[in-house]
Amino acid sequence: MPENQPTEQQAEADAAAFAAELAAINIKKYLELHEAGAVWVRKVMEFDSETRKVADSAAELAVARLQKYLQQRNR
Amino acid sequence: VAGTNLADGIYCAPLRAIDVRANGRAILNFARSINPSLRTFKEALLYLQTPNALFGAVEVAEPVMVWDAPLVGLEEPLRDLIGQATLPTDWEYTDGERAHILRQLSEGLSLYRSVYPDHFQAFNETTTHLLFARRAGSGSGSVSNRVGMIWLAPLVDCPPIEYAENLLHEFLHQCLFLDEMVHTIFAGTSARLAQNDAKCLSAIRRERRGYDKSYHSAFVSFGLAKFYSVLGHADKAVELMPPLLLCLDDLATKEHFLTGHGRELLQGLIREVLGLYDRLGRCAQQK
């Protein structure tokens, strides 16, 4: 092995250090962006039957579109 | 193999206990680089989210239950969680109501633990506080600047299974907050994602909401569908499927609002949901 070639251990350590650095950047950005907070409140909902009918009939179409989406992304 | 058994765990990133713990370690390491005296992930979470640093030590083993948030300095987080500038006039539960809620909640927690033991452990490792406050028309809530805190607004006669569902629901939001914090899922601010061109159908509320809200709803809806499948309530899982599929279709069409990481997560979720949809359909045919 050439002398300046990083060992597997060194490569792992470098990758971990890079991941930690990236996480620190992301965490700082998150804390800054979310200082005011975005709220997720779960409301008690009554679902209307008309919406459900439309959703039921559209679901099969959505399945086909999602399968196609995955195929395209997996190419 | 992920997604082959109705009785398996939540094998969908970033909702798995393993994801929560990895993100927790990254957050603790980052917080320690600022304050080396921090010992636990929960302390790190509260320390980073100002002004929570004032709240001092938290229980490591399980969440602290808070019935009187204003008295213990937690009114501001509670108002943030409820999303209101002032608390409702009837927010406080009476002693009798608290006792009843605690009994039902305890059974709900046991149910959650029995279905997803490792996930429940991660819930306990992450959730710093459960804050109780009544608000008509709402069941529970989470907010992105109070990660670790969960607000519960149960009806007094709420059955244990609904507590389990609400706790799981809210914890799935927390899983996504943590992943957003460490890896970044969305390619825009919450304000940008709330604009009309970014809105998508929400799998839970079944109305058009901001991209981030609908993205969360898809993961939560999937988690709940799995939960109900495991409990043998396939009918409830089936009911969640049509809006979830439409929501995913909408999210995939507008995937430019996601980072590469956010897209990978979305693709993983779509695979899991299509697998679950297929299995639920086959189960229904066998009956």
Interface residues (C-beta under 8 A of the other chain):
Chain A: A19 A20 A23 A24 N26 I27 K29 Y30 L31 L33 H34 E35 A36 G37 A38 V39 W40 V41 R42 K43 V44 M45 F47 T51 R52 A55 D56 A58 A59 A62 V63 R65 L66 Q67 Y69 L70 R73
Chain B: A26 I27 N29 F30 S33 L48 Q49 D80 L81 I82 G83 G137 S138 G139 S140 G141 S142 V143 S144 N145 R146 N166 H169 E170 H173 E180 M181 V182 H183 T184 T189 S190 I204 R205 R206 D212 K213 H216 M241 P242 P243 L245 L246 L248 D249 A252 R263 Q267 I270 R271 V273 L274 Y277
